[in-house]
Amino acid sequence: MHFFSKKTGSVLIEAMVGLSLVIFSFGGIIALVSRGFQLNTDALNKFVAVNLATEGIEIIKNSLDTNLYQANSGWNTIRSGMYELDYTCDEIDAPPCSYYAAGGRSSTPLKRDSDGTYAYDSGVETTFKRSVVIDASDGDSVKVYSIVRWDNRGTEEEVQISDVFFRWRKDPN
């Protein structure tokens, strides 16, 4: 009984071809799963960046709406420029908030606290950098641009949100 007399080496070749197909199949599956994790991380970072940019707009809105008719707050103190703001800012020009007369982008990264909030003064440093640009050249409106930048695997990503606030409430005095 000679099993391999006419097909010498064909079983070995078939086994190698079958094994290579299995390896390529698993390689494709692993690449697909890996890319899925990367896209998930990218989507999460963009989600966080949009919310941080929205928070920048809300900080300015709250500042404008606070103490509307006092001489040293709200509409009476807002000025054009670029700001680094976080939710702990009681006044836009007071620390931990920073004001820069010239435009540009912030280079200071936000830090994330253990409770999940982002600020400049405490927490673990992140890759997110927020700049809030204010154009208050018109006395009855303020244009606000909130820009968040972050590093995405060596590429700098950016999200921009803008809004315009109008001084529709007039001083009753």
Contacts in CASP RR format, 6 or more apart in sequence:
PFRMAT RR
TARGET T0000
AUTHOR 0000-0000-0000
METHOD contacts of the structure
MODEL  1
MHFFSKKTGSVLIEAMVGLSLVIFSFGGIIALVSRGFQLNTDALNKFVAV
NLATEGIEIIKNSLDTNLYQANSGWNTIRSGMYELDYTCDEIDAPPCSYY
AAGGRSSTPLKRDSDGTYAYDSGVETTFKRSVVIDASDGDSVKVYSIVRW
DNRGTEEEVQISDVFFRWRKDPN
4 11 0 8 1.000
38 153 0 8 1.000
42 152 0 8 1.000
45 150 0 8 1.000
45 152 0 8 1.000
45 157 0 8 1.000
46 157 0 8 1.000
46 159 0 8 1.000
48 128 0 8 1.000
49 128 0 8 1.000
49 148 0 8 1.000
49 150 0 8 1.000
49 157 0 8 1.000
49 159 0 8 1.000
50 148 0 8 1.000
50 159 0 8 1.000
50 161 0 8 1.000
52 110 0 8 1.000
52 118 0 8 1.000
52 128 0 8 1.000
52 130 0 8 1.000
52 148 0 8 1.000
53 130 0 8 1.000
53 146 0 8 1.000
53 147 0 8 1.000
53 148 0 8 1.000
53 159 0 8 1.000
53 160 0 8 1.000
53 161 0 8 1.000
54 146 0 8 1.000
54 161 0 8 1.000
55 87 0 8 1.000
55 118 0 8 1.000
55 146 0 8 1.000
56 85 0 8 1.000
56 130 0 8 1.000
56 132 0 8 1.000
56 144 0 8 1.000
56 146 0 8 1.000
57 132 0 8 1.000
57 144 0 8 1.000
57 146 0 8 1.000
57 161 0 8 1.000
57 162 0 8 1.000
57 163 0 8 1.000
59 85 0 8 1.000
59 86 0 8 1.000
59 87 0 8 1.000
59 89 0 8 1.000
59 92 0 8 1.000
59 132 0 8 1.000
60 78 0 8 1.000
60 85 0 8 1.000
60 92 0 8 1.000
60 132 0 8 1.000
60 134 0 8 1.000
60 142 0 8 1.000
60 144 0 8 1.000
60 165 0 8 1.000
61 144 0 8 1.000
61 163 0 8 1.000
61 165 0 8 1.000
63 73 0 8 1.000
63 74 0 8 1.000
63 78 0 8 1.000
63 89 0 8 1.000
63 91 0 8 1.000
63 92 0 8 1.000
64 74 0 8 1.000
64 75 0 8 1.000
64 78 0 8 1.000
64 142 0 8 1.000
64 165 0 8 1.000
65 74 0 8 1.000
66 73 0 8 1.000
66 74 0 8 1.000
67 73 0 8 1.000
67 74 0 8 1.000
68 74 0 8 1.000
68 75 0 8 1.000
68 169 0 8 1.000
68 171 0 8 1.000
69 171 0 8 1.000
69 172 0 8 1.000
69 173 0 8 1.000
70 76 0 8 1.000
73 91 0 8 1.000
75 139 0 8 1.000
75 142 0 8 1.000
75 167 0 8 1.000
77 91 0 8 1.000
77 92 0 8 1.000
77 93 0 8 1.000
78 92 0 8 1.000
78 134 0 8 1.000
78 136 0 8 1.000
78 142 0 8 1.000
79 99 0 8 1.000
79 134 0 8 1.000
79 136 0 8 1.000
80 134 0 8 1.000
80 135 0 8 1.000
80 136 0 8 1.000
80 137 0 8 1.000
81 99 0 8 1.000
81 100 0 8 1.000
81 101 0 8 1.000
81 102 0 8 1.000
81 103 0 8 1.000
81 133 0 8 1.000
81 134 0 8 1.000
81 135 0 8 1.000
82 99 0 8 1.000
82 100 0 8 1.000
82 102 0 8 1.000
82 103 0 8 1.000
82 104 0 8 1.000
82 105 0 8 1.000
82 106 0 8 1.000
82 131 0 8 1.000
82 132 0 8 1.000
82 133 0 8 1.000
82 134 0 8 1.000
83 92 0 8 1.000
83 97 0 8 1.000
83 98 0 8 1.000
83 99 0 8 1.000
83 100 0 8 1.000
83 131 0 8 1.000
83 132 0 8 1.000
83 133 0 8 1.000
83 134 0 8 1.000
84 97 0 8 1.000
84 98 0 8 1.000
84 100 0 8 1.000
84 106 0 8 1.000
84 108 0 8 1.000
84 120 0 8 1.000
84 130 0 8 1.000
84 131 0 8 1.000
84 132 0 8 1.000
85 92 0 8 1.000
85 97 0 8 1.000
85 130 0 8 1.000
85 132 0 8 1.000
86 96 0 8 1.000
86 97 0 8 1.000
86 110 0 8 1.000
86 118 0 8 1.000
86 119 0 8 1.000
86 120 0 8 1.000
86 121 0 8 1.000
86 130 0 8 1.000
87 117 0 8 1.000
87 118 0 8 1.000
87 119 0 8 1.000
88 96 0 8 1.000
88 119 0 8 1.000
88 121 0 8 1.000
89 96 0 8 1.000
89 97 0 8 1.000
91 97 0 8 1.000
92 99 0 8 1.000
93 99 0 8 1.000
96 119 0 8 1.000
96 120 0 8 1.000
96 121 0 8 1.000
98 108 0 8 1.000
103 133 0 8 1.000
104 131 0 8 1.000
104 133 0 8 1.000
105 129 0 8 1.000
105 131 0 8 1.000
105 147 0 8 1.000
105 149 0 8 1.000
106 129 0 8 1.000
106 130 0 8 1.000
106 131 0 8 1.000
106 149 0 8 1.000
107 129 0 8 1.000
108 120 0 8 1.000
108 129 0 8 1.000
109 125 0 8 1.000
109 126 0 8 1.000
109 127 0 8 1.000
109 128 0 8 1.000
109 129 0 8 1.000
110 118 0 8 1.000
110 119 0 8 1.000
110 120 0 8 1.000
110 125 0 8 1.000
110 126 0 8 1.000
110 128 0 8 1.000
110 129 0 8 1.000
110 130 0 8 1.000
111 118 0 8 1.000
111 119 0 8 1.000
111 120 0 8 1.000
111 121 0 8 1.000
111 122 0 8 1.000
111 123 0 8 1.000
111 124 0 8 1.000
111 125 0 8 1.000
111 126 0 8 1.000
112 118 0 8 1.000
112 123 0 8 1.000
112 124 0 8 1.000
112 126 0 8 1.000
113 119 0 8 1.000
113 122 0 8 1.000
113 123 0 8 1.000
114 123 0 8 1.000
118 126 0 8 1.000
118 128 0 8 1.000
126 150 0 8 1.000
127 150 0 8 1.000
127 151 0 8 1.000
128 148 0 8 1.000
128 149 0 8 1.000
128 150 0 8 1.000
129 148 0 8 1.000
129 149 0 8 1.000
129 150 0 8 1.000
130 146 0 8 1.000
130 147 0 8 1.000
130 148 0 8 1.000
131 146 0 8 1.000
131 147 0 8 1.000
131 148 0 8 1.000
131 149 0 8 1.000
132 144 0 8 1.000
132 145 0 8 1.000
132 146 0 8 1.000
132 147 0 8 1.000
133 144 0 8 1.000
133 145 0 8 1.000
133 146 0 8 1.000
133 147 0 8 1.000
134 142 0 8 1.000
134 143 0 8 1.000
134 144 0 8 1.000
134 145 0 8 1.000
135 142 0 8 1.000
135 143 0 8 1.000
135 144 0 8 1.000
135 145 0 8 1.000
136 142 0 8 1.000
136 143 0 8 1.000
139 167 0 8 1.000
140 166 0 8 1.000
140 167 0 8 1.000
141 164 0 8 1.000
141 165 0 8 1.000
141 166 0 8 1.000
141 167 0 8 1.000
142 164 0 8 1.000
142 165 0 8 1.000
142 167 0 8 1.000
143 162 0 8 1.000
143 163 0 8 1.000
143 164 0 8 1.000
144 162 0 8 1.000
144 163 0 8 1.000
144 164 0 8 1.000
144 165 0 8 1.000
145 160 0 8 1.000
145 161 0 8 1.000
145 162 0 8 1.000
146 160 0 8 1.000
146 161 0 8 1.000
146 162 0 8 1.000
147 158 0 8 1.000
147 159 0 8 1.000
147 160 0 8 1.000
148 158 0 8 1.000
148 159 0 8 1.000
149 156 0 8 1.000
149 157 0 8 1.000
149 158 0 8 1.000
150 156 0 8 1.000
150 157 0 8 1.000
151 157 0 8 1.000
END
